[in-house]
Amino acid sequence: MLRAALWYFRSDFRSATRVAAGLGRVFGQLLIAGGLALLLFAGAFGGIWLAFIGFFLLSAADQEGQVAEARDALQDLRVADVMVSDPVTVTPELSVHDFVESVFLSHRHASYPVVEGGRAVGLASARRLAGLPREEWARRRVGEAMVRVEDVLVLTVDRPLSEALSELAQSELGRALVCSGDRLEGLVSITDVARVIEIRGTGRGGQLSRPEPLGSGPGRSPASSRP
């Protein structure tokens, strides 16, 4: 309610969120202090509930403040600004043995886009593939154990990064394929976005570099295109 009122009068949602979060922190701290004072000096056990409500408000205010800071850090960025535009890829016909020995041991990423005929068809999880029985590695193919594209978060290059963050946070994989139609453009992870928030949040010149996310790399491995 407070944020809505501030937004109405200020016409600035981010500013309203920051002010409301700050006031929420102050109010929460006052409730905690008042509750503890009642408990310690008056022996009123109701002070415990007052302090509990204060902790709840303080936690909620901190979360609102963090969301506002994240939105500020990402407000002018798109997915293309942080994605890895040339990630290491594998084909669905690559054997699990070759994947582990030639791709994973060379790059040590957590996941790799699976591409067939120029189309993104899925995402290969190193942990999932390496977890298969070792005696099956030679005959099993990446395509058999990959996460199919239908079950992977897919983003476009021009998607606002603040919106992408919300979707990445809800994604079980914590990463997304970036595509134009079914053509792979890159890979982005929630780790990439978190790094941008950290860099911009600490005020280090506001300069944005393209971080290398967990599960992607600076170029395509020769082994990754080998069937």
Secondary structure by P-SEA (a helix, b strand, c coil): caaaaaaaaaccaaaaaaaaaaaaaaaaaaaaaaaaaaaacccccaaaaaaaaaaaaaaaaaaaaaaaaaaaaccccccccccccccccccccccaaaaaacccccccccbbbbbccccccbbbbaaaaaaccccccccccccccccccccbbbbcccccaaaaaaaaaaccccbbbbbccccccccccaaaaaaaaaaaaaccccccccccccccccccccccccc
